[in-house]
């Protein structure tokens, strides 16, 4: 997957969360992003939570993991997306 395609994952995750800020899939994707953003958090995330997601949402989760694996979880786009999602969830 190209870096450009991976950046599209962030856009899709934000759109997914924005469509249902308190839905199970939105909260799982947010928790995954938050976990992947925490370098000293030892990446603690219950992988069985992926079972709660539909196939399309799991693909987004896998894209987020690939972004982290490539170190792109440290770039400005990731941080802006995470901040926007957190604001939507807390406010919505």
MARTOR-498810 format. One line per 8 residues: number of its first residue (from 1); for each residue x, z, y of N, C-alpha, C, CB. Coordinates in nm, 4 decimals, always signed. Atoms other than C-alpha are relative to their C-alpha. Glycine has a CB too. Layout:
BEGIN
NUM	X:Z:Y:X:Z:Y:X:Z:Y:X:Z:Y ~ ...
This chain:
BEGIN
1	+0.0851:+0.0000:-0.1173:+0.0000:+0.0000:+0.0000:+0.0894:+0.0000:+0.1233:-0.0966:+0.1222:+0.0000 ~ -0.0810:+0.0095:-0.1216:+0.1429:-0.0964:+0.3387:-0.0281:+0.1182:+0.0926:-0.0277:-0.1329:+0.0733 ~ +0.0198:-0.1081:-0.0975:+0.1889:+0.1569:+0.6189:-0.1232:-0.0280:+0.0857:+0.1253:+0.0165:+0.0899 ~ +0.1172:+0.0366:-0.0806:-0.0740:-0.0355:+0.8159:-0.1296:+0.0334:-0.0744:+0.0038:-0.1504:+0.0356 ~ +0.1189:-0.0317:+0.0810:-0.3262:-0.0023:+0.5317:-0.0190:+0.1508:-0.0094:+0.0121:-0.0611:-0.1419 ~ +0.0101:-0.1455:+0.0058:-0.2452:+0.3659:+0.5058:-0.0517:+0.0572:+0.1314:+0.1355:+0.0612:-0.0340 ~ +0.0513:-0.0473:-0.1288:-0.3080:+0.4109:+0.8772:-0.1516:-0.0217:+0.0086:+0.0716:-0.0726:+0.1167 ~ +0.1441:+0.0229:+0.0038:-0.6537:+0.2627:+0.8142:-0.0713:+0.1135:-0.0733:-0.0310:-0.1344:-0.0675
9	+0.0576:-0.1140:+0.0723:-0.7127:+0.5525:+0.5761:-0.0381:+0.1094:+0.0988:+0.0996:+0.0547:-0.1059 ~ +0.0308:-0.1037:-0.0993:-0.6958:+0.7919:+0.8713:-0.1272:-0.0337:+0.0760:+0.1167:+0.0171:+0.0982 ~ +0.1201:+0.0433:-0.0712:-0.9573:+0.5891:+1.0562:-0.1230:+0.0181:-0.0884:+0.0130:-0.1474:+0.0446 ~ +0.1124:-0.0110:+0.0915:-1.1807:+0.5809:+0.7509:-0.0360:+0.1456:-0.0271:+0.0315:-0.0711:-0.1303 ~ +0.0281:-0.1422:+0.0203:-1.1450:+0.9547:+0.6916:-0.0729:+0.0565:+0.1212:+0.1306:+0.0787:-0.0258 ~ +0.0667:-0.0498:-0.1215:-1.2386:+1.0258:+1.0522:-0.1442:-0.0484:+0.0065:+0.0762:-0.0451:+0.1261 ~ +0.1367:+0.0527:-0.0001:-1.5422:+0.7994:+1.0249:-0.0855:+0.0710:-0.1051:+0.0008:-0.1523:-0.0260 ~ +0.0729:-0.0664:+0.1085:-1.6424:+0.9623:+0.6955:-0.0404:+0.1409:+0.0413:+0.0854:+0.0047:-0.1281
17	+0.0296:-0.1359:-0.0450:-1.6202:+1.3119:+0.8399:-0.1012:-0.0029:+0.1133:+0.1283:+0.0718:+0.0450 ~ +0.0918:+0.0098:-0.1127:-1.7969:+1.2074:+1.1589:-0.1437:-0.0289:-0.0414:+0.0470:-0.1065:+0.0936 ~ +0.1335:+0.0343:+0.0479:-2.0900:+1.0758:+0.9574:-0.0744:+0.1200:-0.0588:+0.0095:-0.1095:-0.1037 ~ +0.0618:-0.1180:+0.0618:-2.1517:+1.4150:+0.7934:+0.0995:+0.1156:+0.0076:-0.0421:-0.0286:-0.1493 ~ -0.1062:-0.0970:-0.0253:-1.9379:+1.6887:+0.9433:-0.0015:+0.1217:-0.0921:-0.0087:+0.0460:+0.1403 ~ +0.0057:-0.1182:+0.0864:-2.0582:+1.9624:+0.7106:-0.0293:-0.0347:-0.1460:-0.1053:+0.0959:+0.0511 ~ +0.0197:+0.0419:+0.1384:-2.0982:+1.7587:+0.3934:+0.1197:+0.0400:-0.0857:-0.0229:-0.1517:-0.0078 ~ -0.1052:-0.0434:+0.0925:-1.8974:+1.8530:+0.0867:+0.1217:-0.0916:+0.0066:-0.0537:+0.0045:-0.1431
25	-0.1125:+0.0939:-0.0018:-1.6847:+1.5370:+0.0951:+0.0811:+0.0157:+0.1282:-0.0503:-0.1449:-0.0137 ~ -0.0703:-0.0176:-0.1279:-1.6011:+1.5863:+0.4626:+0.0872:+0.1240:-0.0017:-0.0998:+0.0088:+0.1153 ~ -0.0752:-0.1252:+0.0026:-1.4932:+1.9439:+0.4061:+0.1175:-0.0061:-0.0971:-0.0917:+0.1151:-0.0374 ~ -0.1106:+0.0147:+0.0950:-1.2827:+1.8540:+0.1018:+0.1105:-0.0857:+0.0615:-0.0497:-0.0628:-0.1330 ~ -0.1013:+0.0864:-0.0632:-1.1081:+1.5718:+0.2904:+0.0719:+0.0747:+0.1124:-0.0655:-0.1294:+0.0554 ~ -0.0625:-0.0789:-0.1063:-1.0474:+1.8017:+0.5875:+0.0956:+0.1033:-0.0585:-0.1071:+0.0694:+0.0857 ~ -0.0866:-0.1003:+0.0633:-0.9081:+2.0750:+0.3616:+0.1269:-0.0638:-0.0545:-0.0748:+0.0722:-0.1128 ~ -0.1172:+0.0706:+0.0517:-0.6777:+1.8239:+0.1976:+0.0943:-0.0365:+0.1136:-0.0421:-0.1265:-0.0771
33	-0.0851:+0.0355:-0.1140:-0.5524:+1.6966:+0.5343:+0.0696:+0.1221:+0.0571:-0.0822:-0.0684:+0.1089 ~ -0.0562:-0.1230:-0.0563:-0.5006:+2.0489:+0.6611:+0.1122:+0.0519:-0.0900:-0.1102:+0.1080:+0.0173 ~ -0.1007:-0.0451:+0.0953:-0.3095:+2.1434:+0.3459:+0.1242:-0.0883:+0.0054:-0.0575:+0.0012:-0.1415 ~ -0.1136:+0.0929:-0.0035:-0.0915:+1.8318:+0.3577:+0.0777:+0.0098:+0.1311:-0.0487:-0.1433:-0.0204 ~ -0.0646:-0.0132:-0.1308:-0.0129:+1.9064:+0.7229:+0.0876:+0.1237:+0.0103:-0.1041:+0.0035:+0.1087 ~ -0.0707:-0.1266:-0.0053:+0.1314:+2.2474:+0.6455:+0.1224:-0.0055:-0.0899:-0.0923:+0.1158:-0.0410 ~ -0.1226:+0.0142:+0.0783:+0.4920:+2.2047:+0.5364:+0.0320:+0.1222:-0.0833:+0.1151:-0.0293:+0.0905 ~ -0.0313:-0.1217:+0.0739:+0.5321:+2.5659:+0.4329:-0.1187:+0.0517:-0.0803:+0.0473:+0.1070:+0.0951
41	+0.1181:-0.0420:+0.0737:+0.1872:+2.5827:+0.2754:+0.0093:-0.0317:-0.1475:-0.1217:-0.0644:+0.0575 ~ -0.0257:+0.0326:+0.1400:+0.3333:+2.4646:-0.0541:-0.1055:-0.0937:-0.0557:+0.0058:+0.1265:-0.0834 ~ +0.0985:+0.0994:+0.0404:+0.0592:+2.2014:-0.0621:-0.1015:+0.0570:-0.0986:+0.0694:-0.1199:-0.0611 ~ +0.0996:-0.0624:+0.0854:-0.1928:+2.4387:-0.2149:-0.1365:-0.0642:+0.0240:-0.0060:+0.1519:+0.0253 ~ +0.1308:+0.0650:-0.0040:-0.5077:+2.2421:-0.2863:-0.0469:-0.0094:-0.1439:+0.0058:-0.1425:+0.0694 ~ +0.0521:+0.0059:+0.1361:-0.7260:+2.2711:-0.5928:-0.0380:-0.1445:-0.0315:-0.1224:+0.0953:-0.0177 ~ +0.0226:+0.1403:+0.0313:-0.7062:+1.9235:-0.7395:-0.1338:-0.0244:-0.0678:+0.1104:-0.0511:-0.0873 ~ +0.1308:+0.0200:+0.0611:-1.0278:+1.9825:-0.9295:-0.1084:-0.0256:+0.1050:-0.0371:+0.1211:-0.0846
49	+0.0947:+0.0311:-0.1078:-1.2019:+1.9545:-0.5902:-0.0199:-0.1511:+0.0128:+0.0496:+0.0587:+0.1341 ~ +0.0141:+0.1461:-0.0033:-1.1382:+1.5792:-0.6215:-0.1177:-0.0447:-0.0869:+0.1304:-0.0683:-0.0477 ~ +0.1141:+0.0334:+0.0857:-1.4053:+1.5807:-0.8930:-0.1314:+0.0045:+0.0773:-0.0066:+0.0956:-0.1189 ~ +0.1212:-0.0108:-0.0810:-1.6610:+1.6695:-0.6259:-0.0225:-0.1230:+0.0873:+0.0069:+0.1237:+0.0872 ~ +0.0071:+0.1170:-0.0861:-1.5910:+1.3431:-0.4453:-0.0465:-0.1232:-0.0766:+0.1351:-0.0264:+0.0637 ~ +0.0327:+0.1315:+0.0537:-1.7414:+1.0025:-0.5054:+0.1285:-0.0834:-0.0039:-0.1112:-0.0707:+0.0858 ~ -0.1201:+0.0822:+0.0175:-1.4937:+0.7297:-0.6024:+0.0579:-0.0477:+0.1337:-0.0320:-0.1204:-0.0879 ~ -0.0493:+0.0490:-0.1300:-1.4694:+0.5908:-0.2465:+0.0696:+0.1119:+0.0774:-0.1166:-0.0578:+0.0841
57	-0.0610:-0.1130:-0.0692:-1.3929:+0.9362:-0.1068:+0.1294:+0.0429:-0.0681:-0.0975:+0.1173:+0.0061 ~ -0.1254:-0.0303:+0.0710:-1.1329:+0.9969:-0.3785:+0.1095:-0.0978:+0.0414:-0.0212:-0.0055:-0.1536 ~ -0.1004:+0.0975:-0.0460:-0.9591:+0.6759:-0.2719:+0.0558:+0.0412:+0.1364:-0.0616:-0.1426:+0.0083 ~ -0.0475:-0.0501:-0.1294:-0.9413:+0.8197:+0.0810:+0.0950:+0.1175:-0.0217:-0.1192:+0.0425:+0.0900 ~ -0.0861:-0.1158:+0.0299:-0.7955:+1.1419:-0.0610:+0.1354:-0.0470:-0.0515:-0.0673:+0.0933:-0.1041 ~ -0.1261:+0.0524:+0.0531:-0.5334:+0.9446:-0.2547:+0.0821:-0.0651:+0.1112:-0.0270:-0.1017:-0.1130 ~ -0.0690:+0.0584:-0.1145:-0.4507:+0.7543:+0.0638:+0.0652:+0.1059:+0.0867:-0.0963:-0.0819:+0.0831 ~ -0.0581:-0.1111:-0.0764:-0.3975:+1.0825:+0.2472:+0.1244:+0.0541:-0.0698:-0.1036:+0.1128:+0.0190
65	-0.1165:-0.0486:+0.0750:-0.1638:+1.1969:-0.0297:+0.1176:-0.0968:+0.0109:-0.0365:+0.0211:-0.1476 ~ -0.1074:+0.0992:-0.0134:+0.0314:+0.8718:-0.0061:+0.0623:+0.0063:+0.1396:-0.0539:-0.1421:-0.0280 ~ -0.0533:-0.0170:-0.1353:+0.0644:+0.9153:+0.3707:+0.0978:+0.1167:+0.0050:-0.1140:+0.0221:+0.1007 ~ -0.0872:-0.1166:+0.0027:+0.2110:+1.2605:+0.3113:+0.1282:-0.0310:-0.0763:-0.0722:+0.1197:-0.0632 ~ -0.1174:+0.0308:+0.0821:+0.4437:+1.1313:+0.0392:+0.0999:-0.0867:+0.0761:-0.0424:-0.0705:-0.1290 ~ -0.0877:+0.0863:-0.0805:+0.5825:+0.8766:+0.2856:+0.0452:+0.0670:+0.1297:-0.0711:-0.1304:+0.0325 ~ -0.0398:-0.0727:-0.1207:+0.6242:+1.1388:+0.5558:-0.0810:-0.0355:+0.1232:+0.1436:-0.0250:+0.0279 ~ +0.0805:+0.0433:-0.1143:+0.3556:+0.9838:+0.7756:-0.1005:+0.1058:+0.0446:-0.0731:-0.1278:-0.0342
73	+0.0875:-0.1100:-0.0419:+0.1663:+1.3130:+0.7925:+0.0572:+0.0720:+0.1219:-0.0199:+0.0998:-0.1154 ~ -0.0626:-0.0606:-0.1180:+0.4037:+1.4054:+1.0723:-0.0147:-0.0855:+0.1257:+0.1467:+0.0247:-0.0270 ~ +0.0067:+0.0876:-0.1166:+0.3228:+1.1133:+1.3012:-0.1190:+0.0361:+0.0898:-0.0096:-0.1465:-0.0445 ~ +0.1010:-0.0332:-0.1006:+0.1029:+1.1267:+1.6092:-0.1404:-0.0390:-0.0443:+0.0328:-0.0684:+0.1314 ~ +0.1321:+0.0449:+0.0443:-0.1834:+0.9303:+1.4519:-0.0631:+0.1006:-0.0959:+0.0102:-0.1375:-0.0674 ~ +0.0505:-0.1018:+0.0941:-0.2176:+1.1837:+1.1685:-0.0451:+0.1229:+0.0773:+0.1091:+0.0389:-0.1047 ~ +0.0311:-0.1211:-0.0750:-0.2082:+1.4770:+1.4113:-0.1238:-0.0175:+0.0873:+0.1186:+0.0401:+0.0860 ~ +0.1176:+0.0261:-0.0829:-0.4627:+1.3172:+1.6450:-0.1264:-0.0046:-0.0846:+0.0167:-0.1313:+0.0766
81	+0.1153:+0.0082:+0.0900:-0.6945:+1.2419:+1.3542:-0.0389:+0.1390:-0.0492:+0.0307:-0.0926:-0.1197 ~ +0.0267:-0.1349:+0.0485:-0.6630:+1.5945:+1.2162:-0.0650:+0.0857:+0.1083:+0.1294:+0.0656:-0.0484 ~ +0.0563:-0.0758:-0.1118:-0.7329:+1.7484:+1.5573:-0.1430:-0.0426:+0.0282:+0.0855:-0.0178:+0.1254 ~ +0.1356:+0.0507:-0.0259:-1.0364:+1.5244:+1.6108:-0.0973:+0.0455:-0.1090:+0.0009:-0.1542:+0.0089 ~ +0.0855:-0.0409:+0.1109:-1.1759:+1.6042:+1.2657:-0.0288:+0.1495:+0.0087:+0.0657:-0.0346:-0.1351 ~ +0.0196:-0.1443:-0.0110:-1.1225:+1.9777:+1.3136:-0.0981:+0.0330:+0.1122:+0.1342:+0.0706:+0.0242 ~ +0.0900:-0.0213:-0.1121:-1.2991:+1.9632:+1.6497:-0.1433:-0.0363:-0.0395:+0.0452:-0.0827:+0.1220 ~ +0.1338:+0.0415:+0.0423:-1.5925:+1.7733:+1.4979:-0.0617:+0.1006:-0.0962:+0.0055:-0.1378:-0.0654
89	+0.0526:-0.0945:+0.0991:-1.6290:+2.0144:+1.2072:-0.0349:+0.1338:+0.0657:+0.1024:+0.0216:-0.1136 ~ +0.0257:-0.1286:-0.0644:-1.6041:+2.3252:+1.4232:-0.1140:-0.0080:+0.0999:+0.1250:+0.0496:+0.0692 ~ +0.1034:+0.0150:-0.1007:-1.8392:+2.1844:+1.6844:-0.1328:-0.0520:-0.0534:+0.0482:-0.0905:+0.1058 ~ +0.1178:+0.0708:+0.0469:-2.0866:+2.0084:+1.4645:-0.0853:+0.0673:-0.0955:+0.0370:-0.1188:-0.0565
